[in-house]
Amino acid sequence: MLSIRGLVKVYPGPVAALQGVDLDVPVGMFGLLGPNGAGKSTLMRILAGLLEPTSGSVRFDGKDVLADPAAVRRTLGYLPQDFGFYPHLSGEQMLRHLLVLKGVTSPRGLKALTGDLLERVNLAFAAKRSVKSYSGGMRQRLGIAQAIAGDPRLVIVDEPTAGLDPEERLRFYHLLTELAEQRTVLLSTHIVEDVAVLCPRFAVIRGGRLVALTTPRAARAALQRRIFEGVVSPADMPELRATRAVTQTLLVEGRHRVRLYEPEGRAPAGFEAVEPSLEDAYLVLMRLGELPGAELIDATAPAEAGASRLDAHTPETLGARP
């Protein structure tokens, strides 16, 4: 169990990056969703022991992360948003170097451990290739290989799918789901799809504060019969944006297909009710700072069945090599 209480981080300026974050994260996959600049990376760096908070406490499995970060790092795997590699090293050489820096050992030796880790993240075929030849997804998988070295009980991944193409993102989804079966995996992202696919529970952070702690199902249920869709001409868009809560706009053949949030559930002229998406819920949260009617959850309770949508994807494509 990861337990965060009253976490505050104020940078010179002053800039309050975190404003009293309280959160409990149990074993399994947990999402932290928010826009860029919301405080996600600051929170991740504090949890990884790389940044000191202004105040507050962090405990993992009863241990004080802030008082003894070195002890916690032995049970931690961390994939930061920007992970640097030496481009001319091979994947095998780069990973072995990272294992040495982390102080990871193995009874069978580092060479055998490196091979096992590359096999686990489906990079054994590219072990001898230089890292500069790796695709974005391959580099992320190499980052995950170093993060899971030493069998950590807590894995923190910060914006892991940003910049990945759809096929690479799908491979990465399955890898993260595998990791979350027996450990706590905290996924920080601004991509709503990441949470919709992976996370049975998630929190939303906005301006350094948590504004929601819920499940994808509960967030969508809160918007039932409150999301409407219609086609609007470009000339009418400014007035619509000024008077209505627009959640999504898609330009189709020179006209705008628009989704609106109507809290009273009354459809505007020319609009009809549609099934709400998690993206609708997120955008309502970003606009209003709350999601009226959403069921708040106990993050430590068992996950709801069917929360993950990975089974809707084709697993055969995941083992394919780039």
Secondary structure as the mmCIF struct_conf table of DSSP 4:
data_model
#
loop_
_struct_conf.conf_type_id
_struct_conf.id
_struct_conf.beg_label_comp_id
_struct_conf.beg_label_asym_id
_struct_conf.beg_label_seq_id
_struct_conf.end_label_comp_id
_struct_conf.end_label_asym_id
_struct_conf.end_label_seq_id
STRN STRN1 LEU A 2 TYR A 11
TURN_TY1_P TURN_TY1_P1 PRO A 12 PRO A 14
STRN STRN2 VAL A 15 VAL A 25
BEND BEND1 VAL A 27 VAL A 27
STRN STRN3 GLY A 28 LEU A 33
TURN_TY1_P TURN_TY1_P2 ASN A 36 GLY A 37
BEND BEND2 ALA A 38 GLY A 39
HELX_RH_AL_P HELX_RH_AL_P1 LYS A 40 LEU A 47
TURN_TY1_P TURN_TY1_P3 ALA A 48 GLY A 49
BEND BEND3 LEU A 50 LEU A 51
BEND BEND4 THR A 54 THR A 54
STRN STRN4 SER A 55 PHE A 60
TURN_TY1_P TURN_TY1_P4 ASP A 61 GLY A 62
STRN STRN5 LYS A 63 ASP A 64
TURN_TY1_P TURN_TY1_P5 VAL A 65 ALA A 67
HELX_RH_AL_P HELX_RH_AL_P2 PRO A 69 ARG A 73
TURN_TY1_P TURN_TY1_P6 ARG A 74 THR A 75
STRN STRN6 LEU A 76 LEU A 79
BEND BEND5 GLN A 81 ASP A 82
TURN_TY1_P TURN_TY1_P7 PRO A 87 HIS A 88
BEND BEND6 LEU A 89 LEU A 89
STRN STRN7 SER A 90 SER A 90
HELX_RH_AL_P HELX_RH_AL_P3 GLY A 91 LYS A 102
TURN_TY1_P TURN_TY1_P8 GLY A 103 GLY A 103
TURN_TY1_P TURN_TY1_P9 PRO A 107 ARG A 108
HELX_RH_AL_P HELX_RH_AL_P4 LEU A 110 ARG A 120
TURN_TY1_P TURN_TY1_P10 VAL A 121 ASN A 122
HELX_RH_3T_P HELX_RH_3T_P1 ALA A 124 ALA A 126
TURN_TY1_P TURN_TY1_P11 ALA A 127 LYS A 128
BEND BEND7 ARG A 129 ARG A 129
STRN STRN8 SER A 130 SER A 130
HELX_RH_3T_P HELX_RH_3T_P2 VAL A 131 SER A 133
HELX_RH_AL_P HELX_RH_AL_P5 GLY A 136 ILE A 148
TURN_TY1_P TURN_TY1_P12 ALA A 149 GLY A 150
BEND BEND8 ARG A 153 ARG A 153
STRN STRN9 LEU A 154 ASP A 158
BEND BEND9 GLU A 159 GLU A 159
TURN_TY1_P TURN_TY1_P13 PRO A 160 GLY A 163
HELX_RH_AL_P HELX_RH_AL_P6 PRO A 166 LEU A 179
TURN_TY1_P TURN_TY1_P14 ALA A 180 GLU A 181
BEND BEND10 GLN A 182 ARG A 183
STRN STRN10 THR A 184 THR A 189
BEND BEND11 HIS A 190 HIS A 190
HELX_RH_AL_P HELX_RH_AL_P7 VAL A 192 LEU A 198
BEND BEND12 PRO A 200 PRO A 200
STRN STRN11 ARG A 201 ARG A 206
TURN_TY1_P TURN_TY1_P15 GLY A 207 GLY A 208
STRN STRN12 ARG A 209 THR A 214
HELX_RH_AL_P HELX_RH_AL_P8 PRO A 216 ALA A 221
TURN_TY1_P TURN_TY1_P16 ALA A 222 ARG A 226
STRN STRN13 ILE A 227 VAL A 232
HELX_RH_3T_P HELX_RH_3T_P3 PRO A 234 ASP A 236
HELX_RH_AL_P HELX_RH_AL_P9 MET A 237 THR A 243
BEND BEND13 ARG A 244 ARG A 244
STRN STRN14 ALA A 245 VAL A 252
TURN_TY1_P TURN_TY1_P17 GLU A 253 GLY A 254
STRN STRN15 ARG A 255 TYR A 261
TURN_TY1_P TURN_TY1_P18 PRO A 263 GLU A 264
HELX_LH_PP_P HELX_LH_PP_P1 ARG A 266 PRO A 268
TURN_TY1_P TURN_TY1_P19 ALA A 269 GLY A 270
STRN STRN16 GLU A 272 ALA A 273
HELX_RH_AL_P HELX_RH_AL_P10 LEU A 278 LEU A 288
BEND BEND14 GLY A 289 GLU A 290
TURN_TY1_P TURN_TY1_P20 PRO A 292 GLY A 293
HELX_LH_PP_P HELX_LH_PP_P2 ALA A 294 LEU A 296
TURN_TY1_P TURN_TY1_P21 ALA A 299 THR A 300
BEND BEND15 ALA A 301 ALA A 301
HELX_LH_PP_P HELX_LH_PP_P3 PRO A 302 GLU A 304
TURN_TY1_P TURN_TY1_P22 ALA A 305 GLY A 306
HELX_RH_3T_P HELX_RH_3T_P4 LEU A 310 ALA A 312
BEND BEND16 HIS A 313 HIS A 313
HELX_RH_3T_P HELX_RH_3T_P5 PRO A 315 GLY A 319
#
